[in-house]
Amino acid sequence: MVETIHKGNFQFPQDIKLELVEEFAHVQTVPQLISYARSHIQFVSSQMISEPIQLPTMDIIESLIQNADE
């Protein structure tokens, strides 16, 4: 098992409504950070095991939509 923690820093204009910030963060955090997680997992696992772990690419937004009820 590989676990990573990634943080993103989104900057918004000061006059933007908090609801818009929360909506953006909810929808965009995973798609924005998954590519970093994918590359880090592949790099770190390549140092530990003979065959590195490669996360498949996927449509993150579509996955979030399909799994919204869960």
PQR file of N, CA, C, O and H, with PARSE charges and radii, in Angstrom:
ATOM      1  N   MET A   1       0.837  -1.171   0.000 -0.4000 1.5000
ATOM      2  CA  MET A   1       0.000   0.000   0.000 -0.0000 2.0000
ATOM      3  C   MET A   1       0.883   1.237   0.000  0.5500 1.7000
ATOM      4  O   MET A   1       1.888   1.299   0.709 -0.5500 1.4000
ATOM      5  N   VAL A   2       0.500   2.209  -0.796 -0.4000 1.5000
ATOM      6  CA  VAL A   2       1.205   3.487  -0.859 -0.0000 2.0000
ATOM      7  C   VAL A   2       0.210   4.586  -0.511  0.5500 1.7000
ATOM      8  O   VAL A   2      -0.889   4.644  -1.063 -0.5500 1.4000
ATOM      9  H   VAL A   2      -0.316   2.158  -1.372  0.4000 1.0000
ATOM     10  N   GLU A   3       0.605   5.447   0.403 -0.4000 1.5000
ATOM     11  CA  GLU A   3      -0.263   6.560   0.784 -0.0000 2.0000
ATOM     12  C   GLU A   3       0.512   7.855   0.600  0.5500 1.7000
ATOM     13  O   GLU A   3       1.653   7.968   1.050 -0.5500 1.4000
ATOM     14  H   GLU A   3       1.498   5.399   0.851  0.4000 1.0000
ATOM     15  N   THR A   4      -0.096   8.823  -0.053 -0.4000 1.5000
ATOM     16  CA  THR A   4       0.533  10.125  -0.208 -0.0000 2.0000
ATOM     17  C   THR A   4      -0.423  11.206   0.284  0.5500 1.7000
ATOM     18  O   THR A   4      -1.641  11.028   0.288 -0.5500 1.4000
ATOM     19  H   THR A   4      -1.023   8.730  -0.419  0.4000 1.0000
ATOM     20  N   ILE A   5       0.142  12.305   0.689 -0.4000 1.5000
ATOM     21  CA  ILE A   5      -0.644  13.468   1.086 -0.0000 2.0000
ATOM     22  C   ILE A   5      -0.139  14.648   0.271  0.5500 1.7000
ATOM     23  O   ILE A   5       1.055  14.948   0.270 -0.5500 1.4000
ATOM     24  H   ILE A   5       1.131  12.450   0.686  0.4000 1.0000
ATOM     25  N   HIS A   6      -1.046  15.306  -0.415 -0.4000 1.5000
ATOM     26  CA  HIS A   6      -0.701  16.465  -1.238 -0.0000 2.0000
ATOM     27  C   HIS A   6      -1.572  17.637  -0.827  0.5500 1.7000
ATOM     28  O   HIS A   6      -2.748  17.475  -0.501 -0.5500 1.4000
ATOM     29  H   HIS A   6      -2.016  15.061  -0.415  0.4000 1.0000
ATOM     30  N   LYS A   7      -0.985  18.800  -0.847 -0.4000 1.5000
ATOM     31  CA  LYS A   7      -1.723  20.020  -0.523 -0.0000 2.0000
ATOM     32  C   LYS A   7      -1.619  20.969  -1.707  0.5500 1.7000
ATOM     33  O   LYS A   7      -0.582  21.067  -2.363 -0.5500 1.4000
ATOM     34  H   LYS A   7      -0.029  18.932  -1.111  0.4000 1.0000
ATOM     35  N   GLY A   8      -2.711  21.660  -1.961 -0.4000 1.5000
ATOM     36  CA  GLY A   8      -2.734  22.662  -3.019 -0.0000 2.0000
ATOM     37  C   GLY A   8      -3.046  24.018  -2.428  0.5500 1.7000
ATOM     38  O   GLY A   8      -3.721  24.120  -1.404 -0.5500 1.4000
ATOM     39  H   GLY A   8      -3.554  21.581  -1.429  0.4000 1.0000
ATOM     40  N   ASN A   9      -2.560  25.044  -3.065 -0.4000 1.5000
ATOM     41  CA  ASN A   9      -2.809  26.407  -2.614 -0.0000 2.0000
ATOM     42  C   ASN A   9      -3.482  27.157  -3.763  0.5500 1.7000
ATOM     43  O   ASN A   9      -2.828  27.547  -4.731 -0.5500 1.4000
ATOM     44  H   ASN A   9      -2.011  24.962  -3.897  0.4000 1.0000
ATOM     45  N   PHE A  10      -4.771  27.349  -3.645 -0.4000 1.5000
ATOM     46  CA  PHE A  10      -5.510  28.088  -4.649 -0.0000 2.0000
ATOM     47  C   PHE A  10      -5.648  29.532  -4.180  0.5500 1.7000
ATOM     48  O   PHE A  10      -5.975  29.776  -3.018 -0.5500 1.4000
ATOM     49  H   PHE A  10      -5.302  27.032  -2.860  0.4000 1.0000
ATOM     50  N   GLN A  11      -5.408  30.473  -5.055 -0.4000 1.5000
ATOM     51  CA  GLN A  11      -5.550  31.880  -4.707 -0.0000 2.0000
ATOM     52  C   GLN A  11      -6.716  32.457  -5.487  0.5500 1.7000
ATOM     53  O   GLN A  11      -6.838  32.245  -6.693 -0.5500 1.4000
ATOM     54  H   GLN A  11      -5.142  30.275  -5.999  0.4000 1.0000
ATOM     55  N   PHE A  12      -7.563  33.182  -4.794 -0.4000 1.5000
ATOM     56  CA  PHE A  12      -8.764  33.766  -5.388 -0.0000 2.0000
ATOM     57  C   PHE A  12      -8.781  35.264  -5.126  0.5500 1.7000
ATOM     58  O   PHE A  12      -8.152  35.743  -4.183 -0.5500 1.4000
ATOM     59  H   PHE A  12      -7.464  33.355  -3.814  0.4000 1.0000
ATOM     60  N   PRO A  13      -9.505  36.003  -5.966 -0.5600 1.5000
ATOM     61  CA  PRO A  13      -9.689  37.428  -5.664  0.2800 2.0000
ATOM     62  C   PRO A  13     -10.418  37.582  -4.326  0.5500 1.7000
ATOM     63  O   PRO A  13     -11.234  36.734  -3.965 -0.5500 1.4000
ATOM     64  N   GLN A  14     -10.132  38.642  -3.602 -0.4000 1.5000
ATOM     65  CA  GLN A  14     -10.723  38.817  -2.283 -0.0000 2.0000
ATOM     66  C   GLN A  14     -12.228  39.030  -2.333  0.5500 1.7000
ATOM     67  O   GLN A  14     -12.918  38.766  -1.348 -0.5500 1.4000
ATOM     68  H   GLN A  14      -9.468  39.330  -3.895  0.4000 1.0000
ATOM     69  N   ASP A  15     -12.747  39.501  -3.453 -0.4000 1.5000
ATOM     70  CA  ASP A  15     -14.185  39.796  -3.521 -0.0000 2.0000
ATOM     71  C   ASP A  15     -15.024  38.599  -3.984  0.5500 1.7000
ATOM     72  O   ASP A  15     -16.228  38.743  -4.197 -0.5500 1.4000
ATOM     73  H   ASP A  15     -12.187  39.716  -4.253  0.4000 1.0000
ATOM     74  N   ILE A  16     -14.412  37.428  -4.142 -0.4000 1.5000
ATOM     75  CA  ILE A  16     -15.168  36.256  -4.590 -0.0000 2.0000
ATOM     76  C   ILE A  16     -15.963  35.675  -3.409  0.5500 1.7000
ATOM     77  O   ILE A  16     -15.510  35.697  -2.265 -0.5500 1.4000
ATOM     78  H   ILE A  16     -13.434  37.311  -3.970  0.4000 1.0000
ATOM     79  N   LYS A  17     -17.129  35.169  -3.712 -0.4000 1.5000
ATOM     80  CA  LYS A  17     -17.984  34.596  -2.666 -0.0000 2.0000
ATOM     81  C   LYS A  17     -17.405  33.269  -2.175  0.5500 1.7000
ATOM     82  O   LYS A  17     -16.874  32.478  -2.954 -0.5500 1.4000
ATOM     83  H   LYS A  17     -17.497  35.151  -4.642  0.4000 1.0000
ATOM     84  N   LEU A  18     -17.520  33.049  -0.875 -0.4000 1.5000
ATOM     85  CA  LEU A  18     -17.001  31.835  -0.258 -0.0000 2.0000
ATOM     86  C   LEU A  18     -17.626  30.586  -0.875  0.5500 1.7000
ATOM     87  O   LEU A  18     -16.946  29.570  -1.018 -0.5500 1.4000
ATOM     88  H   LEU A  18     -17.952  33.691  -0.242  0.4000 1.0000
ATOM     89  N   GLU A  19     -18.893  30.639  -1.239 -0.4000 1.5000
ATOM     90  CA  GLU A  19     -19.567  29.485  -1.846 -0.0000 2.0000
ATOM     91  C   GLU A  19     -18.899  29.085  -3.158  0.5500 1.7000
ATOM     92  O   GLU A  19     -18.778  27.896  -3.450 -0.5500 1.4000
ATOM     93  H   GLU A  19     -19.446  31.464  -1.122  0.4000 1.0000
ATOM     94  N   LEU A  20     -18.463  30.067  -3.953 -0.4000 1.5000
ATOM     95  CA  LEU A  20     -17.775  29.769  -5.212 -0.0000 2.0000
ATOM     96  C   LEU A  20     -16.408  29.131  -4.949  0.5500 1.7000
ATOM     97  O   LEU A  20     -15.999  28.213  -5.661 -0.5500 1.4000
ATOM     98  H   LEU A  20     -18.561  31.033  -3.715  0.4000 1.0000
ATOM     99  N   VAL A  21     -15.718  29.615  -3.941 -0.4000 1.5000
ATOM    100  CA  VAL A  21     -14.417  29.040  -3.580 -0.0000 2.0000
ATOM    101  C   VAL A  21     -14.591  27.584  -3.164  0.5500 1.7000
ATOM    102  O   VAL A  21     -13.842  26.714  -3.609 -0.5500 1.4000
ATOM    103  H   VAL A  21     -16.051  30.360  -3.364  0.4000 1.0000
ATOM    104  N   GLU A  22     -15.577  27.319  -2.312 -0.4000 1.5000
ATOM    105  CA  GLU A  22     -15.819  25.954  -1.846 -0.0000 2.0000
ATOM    106  C   GLU A  22     -16.220  25.044  -3.006  0.5500 1.7000
ATOM    107  O   GLU A  22     -15.769  23.900  -3.076 -0.5500 1.4000
ATOM    108  H   GLU A  22     -16.185  28.025  -1.950  0.4000 1.0000
ATOM    109  N   GLU A  23     -17.058  25.537  -3.913 -0.4000 1.5000
ATOM    110  CA  GLU A  23     -17.474  24.730  -5.068 -0.0000 2.0000
ATOM    111  C   GLU A  23     -16.276  24.408  -5.952  0.5500 1.7000
ATOM    112  O   GLU A  23     -16.110  23.266  -6.382 -0.5500 1.4000
ATOM    113  H   GLU A  23     -17.424  26.466  -3.856  0.4000 1.0000
ATOM    114  N   PHE A  24     -15.440  25.409  -6.224 -0.4000 1.5000
ATOM    115  CA  PHE A  24     -14.252  25.198  -7.043 -0.0000 2.0000
ATOM    116  C   PHE A  24     -13.327  24.170  -6.385  0.5500 1.7000
ATOM    117  O   PHE A  24     -12.853  23.239  -7.036 -0.5500 1.4000
ATOM    118  H   PHE A  24     -15.574  26.336  -5.874  0.4000 1.0000
ATOM    119  N   ALA A  25     -13.081  24.355  -5.089 -0.4000 1.5000
ATOM    120  CA  ALA A  25     -12.188  23.436  -4.381 -0.0000 2.0000
ATOM    121  C   ALA A  25     -12.739  22.018  -4.395  0.5500 1.7000
ATOM    122  O   ALA A  25     -11.986  21.059  -4.570 -0.5500 1.4000
ATOM    123  H   ALA A  25     -13.466  25.111  -4.561  0.4000 1.0000
ATOM    124  N   HIS A  26     -14.039  21.880  -4.213 -0.4000 1.5000
ATOM    125  CA  HIS A  26     -14.659  20.554  -4.207 -0.0000 2.0000
ATOM    126  C   HIS A  26     -14.497  19.857  -5.558  0.5500 1.7000
ATOM    127  O   HIS A  26     -14.229  18.657  -5.616 -0.5500 1.4000
ATOM    128  H   HIS A  26     -14.651  22.659  -4.071  0.4000 1.0000
ATOM    129  N   VAL A  27     -14.660  20.609  -6.632 -0.4000 1.5000
ATOM    130  CA  VAL A  27     -14.621  20.018  -7.977 -0.0000 2.0000
ATOM    131  C   VAL A  27     -13.199  19.881  -8.509  0.5500 1.7000
ATOM    132  O   VAL A  27     -12.906  18.917  -9.216 -0.5500 1.4000
ATOM    133  H   VAL A  27     -14.878  21.584  -6.585  0.4000 1.0000
ATOM    134  N   GLN A  28     -12.314  20.811  -8.190 -0.4000 1.5000
ATOM    135  CA  GLN A  28     -11.012  20.868  -8.852 -0.0000 2.0000
ATOM    136  C   GLN A  28      -9.829  20.323  -8.061  0.5500 1.7000
ATOM    137  O   GLN A  28      -8.768  20.096  -8.644 -0.5500 1.4000
ATOM    138  H   GLN A  28     -12.552  21.594  -7.616  0.4000 1.0000
ATOM    139  N   THR A  29      -9.969  20.108  -6.767 -0.4000 1.5000
ATOM    140  CA  THR A  29      -8.813  19.680  -5.979 -0.0000 2.0000
ATOM    141  C   THR A  29      -8.237  18.358  -6.469  0.5500 1.7000
ATOM    142  O   THR A  29      -7.034  18.265  -6.713 -0.5500 1.4000
ATOM    143  H   THR A  29     -10.830  20.293  -6.294  0.4000 1.0000
ATOM    144  N   VAL A  30      -9.058  17.353  -6.614 -0.4000 1.5000
ATOM    145  CA  VAL A  30      -8.554  16.044  -7.048 -0.0000 2.0000
ATOM    146  C   VAL A  30      -7.974  16.111  -8.464  0.5500 1.7000
ATOM    147  O   VAL A  30      -6.858  15.634  -8.673 -0.5500 1.4000
ATOM    148  H   VAL A  30     -10.036  17.428  -6.415  0.4000 1.0000
ATOM    149  N   PRO A  31      -8.687  16.685  -9.452 -0.5600 1.5000
ATOM    150  CA  PRO A  31      -8.095  16.738 -10.792  0.2800 2.0000
ATOM    151  C   PRO A  31      -6.785  17.522 -10.842  0.5500 1.7000
ATOM    152  O   PRO A  31      -5.893  17.172 -11.614 -0.5500 1.4000
ATOM    153  N   GLN A  32      -6.656  18.568 -10.040 -0.4000 1.5000
ATOM    154  CA  GLN A  32      -5.431  19.364 -10.057 -0.0000 2.0000
ATOM    155  C   GLN A  32      -4.251  18.634  -9.418  0.5500 1.7000
ATOM    156  O   GLN A  32      -3.113  18.803  -9.854 -0.5500 1.4000
ATOM    157  H   GLN A  32      -7.381  18.852  -9.414  0.4000 1.0000
ATOM    158  N   LEU A  33      -4.507  17.832  -8.400 -0.4000 1.5000
ATOM    159  CA  LEU A  33      -3.412  17.210  -7.653 -0.0000 2.0000
ATOM    160  C   LEU A  33      -3.119  15.766  -8.033  0.5500 1.7000
ATOM    161  O   LEU A  33      -2.063  15.248  -7.670 -0.5500 1.4000
ATOM    162  H   LEU A  33      -5.432  17.694  -8.045  0.4000 1.0000
ATOM    163  N   ILE A  34      -4.021  15.095  -8.753 -0.4000 1.5000
ATOM    164  CA  ILE A  34      -3.828  13.671  -9.049 -0.0000 2.0000
ATOM    165  C   ILE A  34      -2.588  13.421  -9.905  0.5500 1.7000
ATOM    166  O   ILE A  34      -1.930  12.393  -9.747 -0.5500 1.4000
ATOM    167  H   ILE A  34      -4.880  15.516  -9.048  0.4000 1.0000
ATOM    168  N   SER A  35      -2.262  14.337 -10.800 -0.4000 1.5000
ATOM    169  CA  SER A  35      -1.068  14.115 -11.639 -0.0000 2.0000
ATOM    170  C   SER A  35       0.201  14.136 -10.794  0.5500 1.7000
ATOM    171  O   SER A  35       1.141  13.391 -11.073 -0.5500 1.4000
ATOM    172  H   SER A  35      -2.796  15.173 -10.929  0.4000 1.0000
ATOM    173  N   TYR A  36       0.242  14.986  -9.755 -0.4000 1.5000
ATOM    174  CA  TYR A  36       1.394  14.998  -8.854 -0.0000 2.0000
ATOM    175  C   TYR A  36       1.464  13.690  -8.067  0.5500 1.7000
ATOM    176  O   TYR A  36       2.534  13.101  -7.918 -0.5500 1.4000
ATOM    177  H   TYR A  36      -0.522  15.591  -9.527  0.4000 1.0000
ATOM    178  N   ALA A  37       0.330  13.252  -7.574 -0.4000 1.5000
ATOM    179  CA  ALA A  37       0.306  11.993  -6.819 -0.0000 2.0000
ATOM    180  C   ALA A  37       0.745  10.837  -7.710  0.5500 1.7000
ATOM    181  O   ALA A  37       1.523   9.982  -7.286 -0.5500 1.4000
ATOM    182  H   ALA A  37      -0.539  13.730  -7.695  0.4000 1.0000
ATOM    183  N   ARG A  38       0.248  10.813  -8.941 -0.4000 1.5000
ATOM    184  CA  ARG A  38       0.593   9.732  -9.873 -0.0000 2.0000
ATOM    185  C   ARG A  38       2.108   9.684 -10.101  0.5500 1.7000
ATOM    186  O   ARG A  38       2.708   8.611 -10.051 -0.5500 1.4000
ATOM    187  H   ARG A  38      -0.384  11.507  -9.285  0.4000 1.0000
ATOM    188  N   SER A  39       2.720  10.836 -10.350 -0.4000 1.5000
ATOM    189  CA  SER A  39       4.160  10.838 -10.631 -0.0000 2.0000
ATOM    190  C   SER A  39       4.975  10.508  -9.379  0.5500 1.7000
ATOM    191  O   SER A  39       5.988   9.815  -9.474 -0.5500 1.4000
ATOM    192  H   SER A  39       2.232  11.708 -10.391  0.4000 1.0000
ATOM    193  N   HIS A  40       4.552  10.993  -8.210 -0.4000 1.5000
ATOM    194  CA  HIS A  40       5.278  10.672  -6.983 -0.0000 2.0000
ATOM    195  C   HIS A  40       5.184   9.191  -6.635  0.5500 1.7000
ATOM    196  O   HIS A  40       6.177   8.584  -6.235 -0.5500 1.4000
ATOM    197  H   HIS A  40       3.729  11.557  -8.133  0.4000 1.0000
ATOM    198  N   ILE A  41       4.015   8.618  -6.781 -0.4000 1.5000
ATOM    199  CA  ILE A  41       3.856   7.195  -6.482 -0.0000 2.0000
ATOM    200  C   ILE A  41       4.722   6.356  -7.413  0.5500 1.7000
ATOM    201  O   ILE A  41       5.363   5.398  -6.980 -0.5500 1.4000
ATOM    202  H   ILE A  41       3.209   9.111  -7.106  0.4000 1.0000
ATOM    203  N   GLN A  42       4.738   6.716  -8.690 -0.4000 1.5000
ATOM    204  CA  GLN A  42       5.557   5.962  -9.635 -0.0000 2.0000
ATOM    205  C   GLN A  42       7.042   6.102  -9.281  0.5500 1.7000
ATOM    206  O   GLN A  42       7.776   5.114  -9.290 -0.5500 1.4000
ATOM    207  H   GLN A  42       4.217   7.493  -9.042  0.4000 1.0000
ATOM    208  N   PHE A  43       7.480   7.316  -8.972 -0.4000 1.5000
ATOM    209  CA  PHE A  43       8.897   7.523  -8.652 -0.0000 2.0000
ATOM    210  C   PHE A  43       9.304   6.788  -7.380  0.5500 1.7000
ATOM    211  O   PHE A  43      10.299   6.063  -7.375 -0.5500 1.4000
ATOM    212  H   PHE A  43       6.884   8.119  -8.965  0.4000 1.0000
ATOM    213  N   VAL A  44       8.549   6.968  -6.310 -0.4000 1.5000
ATOM    214  CA  VAL A  44       8.904   6.346  -5.035 -0.0000 2.0000
ATOM    215  C   VAL A  44       8.860   4.826  -5.136  0.5500 1.7000
ATOM    216  O   VAL A  44       9.756   4.143  -4.639 -0.5500 1.4000
ATOM    217  H   VAL A  44       7.740   7.557  -6.314  0.4000 1.0000
ATOM    218  N   SER A  45       7.831   4.299  -5.772 -0.4000 1.5000
ATOM    219  CA  SER A  45       7.736   2.841  -5.885 -0.0000 2.0000
ATOM    220  C   SER A  45       8.833   2.277  -6.783  0.5500 1.7000
ATOM    221  O   SER A  45       9.236   1.128  -6.603 -0.5500 1.4000
ATOM    222  H   SER A  45       7.103   4.853  -6.176  0.4000 1.0000
ATOM    223  N   SER A  46       9.321   3.052  -7.737 -0.4000 1.5000
ATOM    224  CA  SER A  46      10.416   2.560  -8.584 -0.0000 2.0000
ATOM    225  C   SER A  46      11.702   2.419  -7.790  0.5500 1.7000
ATOM    226  O   SER A  46      12.579   1.642  -8.168 -0.5500 1.4000
ATOM    227  H   SER A  46       8.993   3.985  -7.883  0.4000 1.0000
ATOM    228  N   GLN A  47      11.827   3.155  -6.698 -0.4000 1.5000
ATOM    229  CA  GLN A  47      12.997   3.047  -5.831 -0.0000 2.0000
ATOM    230  C   GLN A  47      12.875   1.873  -4.856  0.5500 1.7000
ATOM    231  O   GLN A  47      13.880   1.391  -4.334 -0.5500 1.4000
ATOM    232  H   GLN A  47      11.114   3.785  -6.391  0.4000 1.0000
ATOM    233  N   MET A  48      11.641   1.414  -4.611 -0.4000 1.5000
ATOM    234  CA  MET A  48      11.409   0.391  -3.593 -0.0000 2.0000
ATOM    235  C   MET A  48      11.225  -1.008  -4.162  0.5500 1.7000
ATOM    236  O   MET A  48      11.668  -1.988  -3.563 -0.5500 1.4000
ATOM    237  H   MET A  48      10.824   1.806  -5.034  0.4000 1.0000
ATOM    238  N   ILE A  49      10.579  -1.103  -5.307 -0.4000 1.5000
ATOM    239  CA  ILE A  49      10.270  -2.422  -5.870 -0.0000 2.0000
ATOM    240  C   ILE A  49      10.710  -2.474  -7.318  0.5500 1.7000
ATOM    241  O   ILE A  49      10.951  -1.441  -7.942 -0.5500 1.4000
ATOM    242  H   ILE A  49      10.219  -0.307  -5.793  0.4000 1.0000
ATOM    243  N   SER A  50      10.813  -3.676  -7.849 -0.4000 1.5000
ATOM    244  CA  SER A  50      11.350  -3.825  -9.197 -0.0000 2.0000
ATOM    245  C   SER A  50      10.414  -3.285 -10.280  0.5500 1.7000
ATOM    246  O   SER A  50      10.875  -2.788 -11.308 -0.5500 1.4000
ATOM    247  H   SER A  50      10.617  -4.516  -7.342  0.4000 1.0000
ATOM    248  N   GLU A  51       9.120  -3.381 -10.055 -0.4000 1.5000
ATOM    249  CA  GLU A  51       8.171  -2.856 -11.032 -0.0000 2.0000
ATOM    250  C   GLU A  51       7.353  -1.748 -10.375  0.5500 1.7000
ATOM    251  O   GLU A  51       6.545  -2.022  -9.488 -0.5500 1.4000
ATOM    252  H   GLU A  51       8.746  -3.785  -9.220  0.4000 1.0000
ATOM    253  N   PRO A  52       7.555  -0.483 -10.804 -0.5600 1.5000
ATOM    254  CA  PRO A  52       6.880   0.631 -10.137  0.2800 2.0000
ATOM    255  C   PRO A  52       5.358   0.590 -10.300  0.5500 1.7000
ATOM    256  O   PRO A  52       4.829   0.039 -11.265 -0.5500 1.4000
ATOM    257  N   ILE A  53       4.685   1.184  -9.336 -0.4000 1.5000
ATOM    258  CA  ILE A  53       3.228   1.289  -9.378 -0.0000 2.0000
ATOM    259  C   ILE A  53       2.865   2.433 -10.317  0.5500 1.7000
ATOM    260  O   ILE A  53       3.332   3.559 -10.148 -0.5500 1.4000
ATOM    261  H   ILE A  53       5.115   1.632  -8.552  0.4000 1.0000
ATOM    262  N   GLN A  54       2.043   2.139 -11.293 -0.4000 1.5000
ATOM    263  CA  GLN A  54       1.597   3.165 -12.235 -0.0000 2.0000
ATOM    264  C   GLN A  54       0.084   3.286 -12.142  0.5500 1.7000
ATOM    265  O   GLN A  54      -0.653   2.369 -12.505 -0.5500 1.4000
ATOM    266  H   GLN A  54       1.664   1.224 -11.431  0.4000 1.0000
ATOM    267  N   LEU A  55      -0.365   4.436 -11.650 -0.4000 1.5000
ATOM    268  CA  LEU A  55      -1.802   4.680 -11.594 -0.0000 2.0000
ATOM    269  C   LEU A  55      -2.309   4.966 -13.004  0.5500 1.7000
ATOM    270  O   LEU A  55      -1.679   5.726 -13.739 -0.5500 1.4000
ATOM    271  H   LEU A  55       0.234   5.182 -11.356  0.4000 1.0000
ATOM    272  N   PRO A  56      -3.421   4.379 -13.388 -0.5600 1.5000
ATOM    273  CA  PRO A  56      -3.949   4.643 -14.725  0.2800 2.0000
ATOM    274  C   PRO A  56      -4.513   6.057 -14.808  0.5500 1.7000
ATOM    275  O   PRO A  56      -4.963   6.622 -13.812 -0.5500 1.4000
ATOM    276  N   THR A  57      -4.480   6.608 -16.001 -0.4000 1.5000
ATOM    277  CA  THR A  57      -5.129   7.899 -16.193 -0.0000 2.0000
ATOM    278  C   THR A  57      -6.632   7.671 -16.272  0.5500 1.7000
ATOM    279  O   THR A  57      -7.089   6.609 -16.694 -0.5500 1.4000
ATOM    280  H   THR A  57      -4.114   6.149 -16.810  0.4000 1.0000
ATOM    281  N   MET A  58      -7.384   8.664 -15.867 -0.4000 1.5000
ATOM    282  CA  MET A  58      -8.827   8.537 -15.891 -0.0000 2.0000
ATOM    283  C   MET A  58      -9.459   9.919 -15.925  0.5500 1.7000
ATOM    284  O   MET A  58      -8.803  10.921 -15.642 -0.5500 1.4000
ATOM    285  H   MET A  58      -7.013   9.527 -15.523  0.4000 1.0000
ATOM    286  N   ASP A  59     -10.720   9.962 -16.268 -0.4000 1.5000
ATOM    287  CA  ASP A  59     -11.473  11.207 -16.262 -0.0000 2.0000
ATOM    288  C   ASP A  59     -11.975  11.432 -14.837  0.5500 1.7000
ATOM    289  O   ASP A  59     -13.002  10.879 -14.445 -0.5500 1.4000
ATOM    290  H   ASP A  59     -11.254   9.147 -16.498  0.4000 1.0000
ATOM    291  N   ILE A  60     -11.266  12.229 -14.077 -0.4000 1.5000
ATOM    292  CA  ILE A  60     -11.566  12.445 -12.666 -0.0000 2.0000
ATOM    293  C   ILE A  60     -12.934  13.085 -12.488  0.5500 1.7000
ATOM    294  O   ILE A  60     -13.706  12.667 -11.625 -0.5500 1.4000
ATOM    295  H   ILE A  60     -10.431  12.679 -14.395  0.4000 1.0000
ATOM    296  N   ILE A  61     -13.240  14.088 -13.290 -0.4000 1.5000
ATOM    297  CA  ILE A  61     -14.530  14.783 -13.163 -0.0000 2.0000
ATOM    298  C   ILE A  61     -15.677  13.804 -13.392  0.5500 1.7000
ATOM    299  O   ILE A  61     -16.652  13.803 -12.640 -0.5500 1.4000
ATOM    300  H   ILE A  61     -12.613  14.428 -13.991  0.4000 1.0000
ATOM    301  N   GLU A  62     -15.566  12.976 -14.418 -0.4000 1.5000
ATOM    302  CA  GLU A  62     -16.621  11.996 -14.701 -0.0000 2.0000
ATOM    303  C   GLU A  62     -16.743  10.994 -13.553  0.5500 1.7000
ATOM    304  O   GLU A  62     -17.853  10.611 -13.183 -0.5500 1.4000
ATOM    305  H   GLU A  62     -14.774  12.977 -15.028  0.4000 1.0000
ATOM    306  N   SER A  63     -15.633  10.574 -12.996 -0.4000 1.5000
ATOM    307  CA  SER A  63     -15.660   9.645 -11.864 -0.0000 2.0000
ATOM    308  C   SER A  63     -16.343  10.274 -10.653  0.5500 1.7000
ATOM    309  O   SER A  63     -17.131   9.615  -9.975 -0.5500 1.4000
ATOM    310  H   SER A  63     -14.731  10.885 -13.297  0.4000 1.0000
ATOM    311  N   LEU A  64     -16.047  11.541 -10.378 -0.4000 1.5000
ATOM    312  CA  LEU A  64     -16.694  12.235  -9.266 -0.0000 2.0000
ATOM    313  C   LEU A  64     -18.211  12.329  -9.478  0.5500 1.7000
ATOM    314  O   LEU A  64     -18.988  12.159  -8.538 -0.5500 1.4000
ATOM    315  H   LEU A  64     -15.407  12.077 -10.929  0.4000 1.0000
ATOM    316  N   ILE A  65     -18.617  12.597 -10.704 -0.4000 1.5000
ATOM    317  CA  ILE A  65     -20.042  12.690 -11.021 -0.0000 2.0000
ATOM    318  C   ILE A  65     -20.714  11.337 -10.813  0.5500 1.7000
ATOM    319  O   ILE A  65     -21.780  11.263 -10.202 -0.5500 1.4000
ATOM    320  H   ILE A  65     -17.986  12.735 -11.468  0.4000 1.0000
ATOM    321  N   GLN A  66     -20.099  10.270 -11.315 -0.4000 1.5000
ATOM    322  CA  GLN A  66     -20.687   8.948 -11.203 -0.0000 2.0000
ATOM    323  C   GLN A  66     -20.754   8.446  -9.761  0.5500 1.7000
ATOM    324  O   GLN A  66     -21.634   7.659  -9.412 -0.5500 1.4000
ATOM    325  H   GLN A  66     -19.233  10.330 -11.811  0.4000 1.0000
ATOM    326  N   ASN A  67     -19.815   8.905  -8.923 -0.4000 1.5000
ATOM    327  CA  ASN A  67     -19.758   8.433  -7.538 -0.0000 2.0000
ATOM    328  C   ASN A  67     -20.302   9.442  -6.541  0.5500 1.7000
ATOM    329  O   ASN A  67     -20.093   9.290  -5.338 -0.5500 1.4000
ATOM    330  H   ASN A  67     -19.100   9.544  -9.206  0.4000 1.0000
ATOM    331  N   ALA A  68     -20.987  10.456  -7.012 -0.4000 1.5000
ATOM    332  CA  ALA A  68     -21.481  11.523  -6.133 -0.0000 2.0000
ATOM    333  C   ALA A  68     -22.488  11.011  -5.100  0.5500 1.7000
ATOM    334  O   ALA A  68     -22.564  11.560  -4.000 -0.5500 1.4000
ATOM    335  H   ALA A  68     -21.156  10.579  -7.989  0.4000 1.0000
ATOM    336  N   ASP A  69     -23.245   9.995  -5.420 -0.4000 1.5000
ATOM    337  CA  ASP A  69     -24.273   9.492  -4.510 -0.0000 2.0000
ATOM    338  C   ASP A  69     -23.720   8.577  -3.438  0.5500 1.7000
ATOM    339  O   ASP A  69     -24.421   8.274  -2.473 -0.5500 1.4000
ATOM    340  H   ASP A  69     -23.183   9.549  -6.313  0.4000 1.0000
ATOM    341  N   GLU A  70     -22.491   8.131  -3.578 -0.4000 1.5000
ATOM    342  CA  GLU A  70     -21.923   7.170  -2.616 -0.0000 2.0000
ATOM    343  C   GLU A  70     -21.387   7.855  -1.387  0.5500 1.7000
ATOM    344  O   GLU A  70     -20.876   7.192  -0.484 -0.5500 1.4000
ATOM    345  H   GLU A  70     -21.922   8.377  -4.362  0.4000 1.0000
TER
END
